[in-house]
Amino acid sequence: MIKDIKGLHHITSMASDAQQNNRFFTDTLGLRRVKKTVNFDEPSVYHLYYGDEKGTPGTVMTYFPFPNMMLGRPGVGEVGETQFSVPRGSLSFWNERFAAQGVGGVEADTVFGANRLRFIGPDGDGFALVETTDDNRPAWVGEGISEEVAVRGFTGARFNLHDTAATEELLRFMGYERTEAEGNVTRFIIPGGNGADRIDLAALPKTPFARQGAGSVHHIAFAVETREKQLEVRKALMDTGYQVTPVIDRDYFWAIYFRTPGGILFEIATNEPGFDRDEDTAHLGEALKLPSRYESFRAQIEANLVPIAA
């Protein structure tokens, strides 16, 4: 069993409009844009990162905004809901804020005893704010959002699957423990995790498969501390039969990827070196940062990207 994963590192989704996406996460949710770069495999498209002050693993939502991309179709074989932690008693603030800003799909519910507020993003993305009582992670504050109500980071995510058995086995191998079930949803938690340490598996045997597009999660990344730990995890996964990519340098972390039995793309990402490797913490996310192989094309790349607000 793998013992080095402590929870989520980041979640990466797709969007249809960079300006709209940036406005929603910085203005509406009040997250900090911690990096403005490009899709390393398609540099004509932004890669935008949002999180806490430093982009701490477990707080970072990232997006590939492909202009005018077709909307995804929700279904099974995907991350169906990304869940954020907020302080207990803060949902009334968020309900009012969402109403004032025209956020869609807002609905209160209670899952595993926690009060939540479900909502959808600009492209139909599935989200939930979850009230927590023991999350001491510092929040990024601003945009009329105080420390008492601000987002702390992820609590976790929900996977929508036809059958959960194989994914349950994989999560156990990755260090997660089954804690409880409610209806068709089973929860797994990493003991002593980083706060973003819960995965809910929803069994939906009659639901059609998802079609990826804007609003869909592209991949979900799990955190390990170092490159050495990542190599140990890679070997363990390959020894178990998973087809895992070589280590890929993403400038702010190193990454490996593999496809799960349920069809979801998993990444294992390192906590090192972090988002401050190429700009001061006080100015994270302000300038367009490019990987070195694209620096000679900077003028062309910048000319093709739609400007977005600071």
N, C-alpha and C positions, 0 to 999 in steps of 0.2 A: 504493500500500500504506500502511496505517495504521502509524505508528511510535510512537504515544503510549501504547499499552496495555502494561503491564508485568506482567500476571498477574491473578489473581483479586482482587476486592474483598471479596465475601461470597457465601455460598450460603444461599438461603432455602427452607425446607421447611415442611411442615404436620404437625401433631401432634393427638392426640385428648385430651390432658390436660396442662394447664399445669404442675401440680405435679410430675407424673411427668417431664415434659420438663426442667424446671428441675433436678430432683434428678439426673437422668442426666448432664447436661452439667456441672454444677458439682461434684457429689459423685463420680460415677464417672470422668468424663474430666478433672476438675480444672480446667476452664476458668473464667474469670471472667465473671459476668454483667455486661456493660458498659452495658446499657440495658434498662430496663423501661418500655415504652410500649405503645401500642395500634396495631392495624392501621389505618392512616390512612384506608382506604376502608371499614372495618367496625369502628368503635371499641368494639363490645361484645366484641371479641376482643383478647387481648394480642398484642404483637409483642415477642419476647424475643431479645436479642442476647448471644452468648457469644464470648469471644475471649481475647486477651492483656490485659495491664494496661490499655492505652489503647484497645483495640479497633482495633489497627493493621490497615489494609487487607491482606487476604491471610490473616487469622487468624479472621475473624468468621463464625460459623454462626448463622443467625437462624431463628426459628420463628413461625408463626401457629398457635397451639394452639386449634383449634375443638373445643369440648367434644363428646365422643362421636362424633367424625367417623368415617365408614367408612374402613377401611384401604384404601390404594391397592393396585393390582395391578401388580407389576413387569412390565416389557416393554420394547419399543423406543419411541423417541421421547422419551426422558427421560435425565436424569442418573442413571445406575444405581449409581454409587459415589462417595462423597466421601472423599478421601484426606488424612490428616493426617500431618505429619512428626513423628517422634520420634527421639532419638539412637540411634546404633548400639549394639547390645547391650542395649537396654531392653525388648525384646519379652517376655522371661521375666517381668519385673516385671508387665507388662500382662496376660499370660496368667494369672498367679496372681490378680491383682486382679479380672479379669473372672470368673474361676471363683468367687471369694469373694462377688462381688456378683450372681451369677446372670445375667450377660450372655449372650445367646444367639448362636448361629451362629459361634462362635469357631473359626477355622481358619487355620493357618499356610500361607503359600505364598511363592513367589519370582517376581517379575515384573520383567522387564528388569534382572535381576541384583540386585534389592533384596529383602531379607527383609521380609515383611509379616505382619500379623495382621488377618484379616478378622473382622468382627463385625456384629451388627445392633443397631439402636437399639430403643427401647421399642415403636415402631410398625412394626418391620420395616425400618427405614431401612438402606440398604447403606453400610457404612463400611469403611475399612482404615487401620491404622497402618502407616506405611512408614518403615523405618530409613534415615536419611540421615547422611552424614558431614560435610557442609559447610554445615549450616544453623546460622548463628550468631544467629538471631533469639532475643531473650530470651523465656523462658517465664514464664507465671504459675504460681506454685507454691503448694501448700496441699493440704489434704485428704489428707495422708500421701503426697503426690507431690513428689519432690525435683527440683531443677534437672537432675539427671543423666538423668532419664527422662521429664520433662514434655513435653507437646505443644507444638510450636513454632508451629503454624499449619497451613495447608493445604500439601500439595505440589501438589495439583490435583484432577482429577476424571475419571471415565470416563463417556463418553456411549454409550448403547446405541442402535444405529441399524440399520435395514434395509440401508441403503446409505450408505457414508461419503463418497462422492465430492464431493457438493455442500458438505458440512460441512468437508471438507479444504480446498476452495477458499476458503471463508469464513475459516477459521483462518489460512491463508496471507495473505489480505488484511488480517487483523487483526494481522499481525506474527509469527505463529507459524511455526516451521520444523519440517518432518518430520525426525525423528531416527532412528527405528528401528521395526521391526515384529516382533511375536512372535505366531505363530498368527494369529488373526483380529483382533488388536489393533494399532493403529498409534499411535505416540506423537508428539506435537507439543510443542515447548518454545519459549518466548520467550527469546532470548539476553539475558543481563543482566537477567533478571526479578527479581521481588520475593520469590522463594522459592516462591510459590504459582503457578507458571508452567508447569505441565504439564497437557496434556489428552490423554487416551487415548480413541481412537475404536474401539469394538468393533462389528464387522460381524456382525449376527445376522439374516440374511435370512428365516429361517423362524419367528422369534419373534413372537408377537402383540403388538399395541400395548399400551402401558401404560394403566392407568386411574388418574388422579390421586386421591389421598386421603391420609389420615394416613400418614406415612412417605415420601411422595413429595416430591421437590424441586419447588418451585413455579417458581423461576428461579435462574439463576446469573449473578452480576455480575462484570464485569471493571473494573479500576481505571485511571483516568486522574488526573493530578495536579490539574488545575484545570478550572473551568467553560469557560475559553477553549479548552482542549484538547478538552473534551467536545463543544463546538459544531463543532470541526473534524472530529472523528470522526463526528458525526451527519451532517454534510454529505457526507462521503466515503461513508458507508453509503447515504444517499439517492441520491447520484449513481450508485451501483452498482445501484439498483433496490429496495433494502429499504424497507419501510414502517416508519418510526421515529416513535415518539411525540414530542410536544413535551417540553421539559425540565420535570421535575416536582421540586418542592422536597420532600425527605424529611427536612428539619430537620438531619440529620447528614451528608447528602450530597445532591447533585443527581443525578437519574436519568433515563435514557432507556431505552426498551425496544423490542425488535423480535423477531419470531418467525423462527427459523432454518429452512432447508429440511428439516431432520430433525424439526422440530416442537418443539424446545426453546426456551423463552423466555430470551432474552439481555437483560441489562441492562448499560449502561455507567454506572458510578458514579464520582463525584469523590472524591478523598481529602480534600477540604476540605468543610465546616469541621471535622468530627470529632466524636467522642462527648462531648468535654468542653466543648462550646459552651454547655451549660445546667446542668452540675454539675461540681464539682471532681473531678479524677482520683481522689482518695482515696476518693470516695463514688460512683463510677460504678455505675449499676444498682440503687441502693438505693431511691430514691423513684420513684413512678409519674410519668413525664413525658408531658405531652400537648401536641400541637400547639396553637397559640394558638386556632384556631377551635373547639376542643373544651373550652377551659378553663371556659367558663360552664356546661358540663354535667358538670364533674368529679364532683360528688357522686353523680349518677345513674350515671356510668360506673364509679366505684369500687364502688358498691353491687352492680353486676352482674358484677364480676370476682371470681373465686375468689382469696382471698389465697394468696400463695406465699412461701416462706421467703426470708430475706434472702440 
